[in-house]
Amino acid sequence: MKILAIDYGDSRTGLAYCDASESIAAPLGTLFEKSPEKCFKRILESISEQGSELVVVGHPVNMDGSLGPRARLCEELAARIERESGVKAVLWDERVTTVQAAGILNETNVRGKKRKKVIDTVAATLILESYLDYRRKKGEA
């Protein structure tokens, strides 16, 4: 199944994808868009361009399991994607993906402006990798 993953942010939104084999999550890029409406339109374009059959939206649940404002925005995004694209959208716990992404970028010595350009894409890729692992363990892949 072709899957698109989203790490949704206020000014940067990371995207990652996998092809129908679901063998590997690959970075797709970062949307630099402060307007939620413009960002949503670009997400819809990515869904169409990739032929996505499923969208995984990172769900930033607080460490204590509660939901903050960003988690609610992600829930609204997932619902709107389903409503307006007809593609199923699932929420996926992303509690530590940004920390993991920062660690990966530290290991590869990516700093400054370069880091800002890619951290959300790396986080989206980690979200998708985690979701693909889950599907494999459940026997859905």
C-alpha positions in Angstrom: 0.0 0.0 0.0 1.3 3.5 -0.9 1.5 5.5 2.3 2.3 9.2 3.0 3.4 10.3 6.5 3.1 13.8 7.8 4.8 15.6 10.7 2.6 18.6 10.8 3.9 21.9 12.1 3.1 25.6 12.3 5.6 26.7 9.7 7.3 23.4 8.6 5.6 20.2 7.7 7.7 17.1 7.0 6.6 14.4 4.5 7.7 10.9 3.9 6.4 8.0 1.8 6.7 4.4 1.0 5.8 2.5 -2.2 3.3 -0.4 -2.5 5.9 -2.9 -1.2 6.0 -1.0 2.2 9.7 -2.1 2.5 11.2 1.3 3.4 10.2 4.8 4.5 11.7 7.5 2.4 11.9 11.2 3.0 9.8 13.3 0.6 10.6 16.8 1.8 9.5 19.7 3.9 6.7 22.1 3.2 7.6 25.6 4.3 4.2 27.0 4.7 2.8 29.2 7.6 -0.7 29.4 6.1 -2.6 26.3 7.3 -4.8 26.5 4.2 -1.9 26.6 1.8 -0.2 23.8 3.7 -3.3 21.7 3.5 -3.6 22.2 -0.3 0.1 21.2 -0.7 -0.6 18.0 1.4 -3.5 17.2 -0.9 -1.2 17.6 -3.9 1.3 15.3 -2.3 -1.3 12.7 -1.7 -2.4 12.8 -5.3 1.1 12.9 -6.7 2.2 9.9 -4.7 -1.0 8.0 -5.3 -1.3 7.5 -1.6 -3.8 5.0 -0.4 -3.3 5.8 3.3 -2.0 8.9 5.2 -0.3 8.6 8.6 -0.5 11.8 10.6 2.0 12.2 13.5 0.0 12.6 16.7 2.0 14.6 19.3 0.5 13.1 22.5 2.0 14.5 25.7 4.3 12.2 27.7 1.5 11.8 30.3 -0.9 10.6 27.6 -2.9 13.9 27.5 -3.7 15.8 24.3 -2.6 19.4 23.9 -3.5 21.9 21.2 -1.1 20.6 18.6 -2.5 17.0 19.0 -6.0 18.4 18.4 -4.8 20.3 15.3 -3.4 17.0 14.0 -6.7 15.2 14.7 -8.5 17.9 12.7 -6.0 17.6 9.9 -6.5 13.8 9.7 -10.3 14.2 9.6 -10.1 16.9 6.9 -7.7 14.8 4.8 -10.3 11.9 4.9 -13.2 14.2 4.2 -11.6 16.1 1.3 -9.4 13.5 -0.3 -11.3 10.3 0.3 -8.0 8.7 1.5 -8.0 7.1 5.0 -5.9 9.0 7.5 -4.7 7.4 10.8 -3.1 9.1 13.7 0.3 7.7 14.9 1.9 8.5 18.3 5.0 10.6 17.6 6.1 11.4 21.1 9.8 11.0 20.6 10.3 11.3 16.9 11.6 14.9 16.9 14.1 13.9 19.7 15.1 10.9 17.6 15.4 13.1 14.5 17.6 15.6 16.4 19.8 12.7 17.5 20.2 11.5 14.0 21.1 14.9 12.7 23.6 15.4 15.6 25.3 12.1 14.6 25.5 13.3 11.0 26.7 16.7 12.1 23.8 18.6 10.4 23.5 22.0 12.1 22.0 25.4 11.7 19.8 26.3 8.7 20.4 22.8 7.1 19.0 21.3 10.2 15.8 23.4 10.2 15.2 22.4 6.6 15.3 18.6 7.2 14.4 17.9 10.8 10.6 17.6 10.1 11.2 15.4 7.1 13.4 13.1 9.2 10.7 13.1 11.9 8.0 12.1 9.2 10.3 9.3 8.0 10.6 8.0 11.6 6.9 8.2 12.0 6.4 6.2 8.9 9.1 3.6 9.8 7.4 3.1 13.1 4.0 2.7 11.5 5.4 0.2 8.9 7.0 -1.9 11.7 3.6 -2.0 13.4 1.9 -3.2 10.1 4.5 -5.9 9.7 4.1 -7.1 13.2 0.3 -7.3 12.7 0.7 -9.0 9.4 -0.9 -6.2 7.5 2.0 -5.3 5.2 
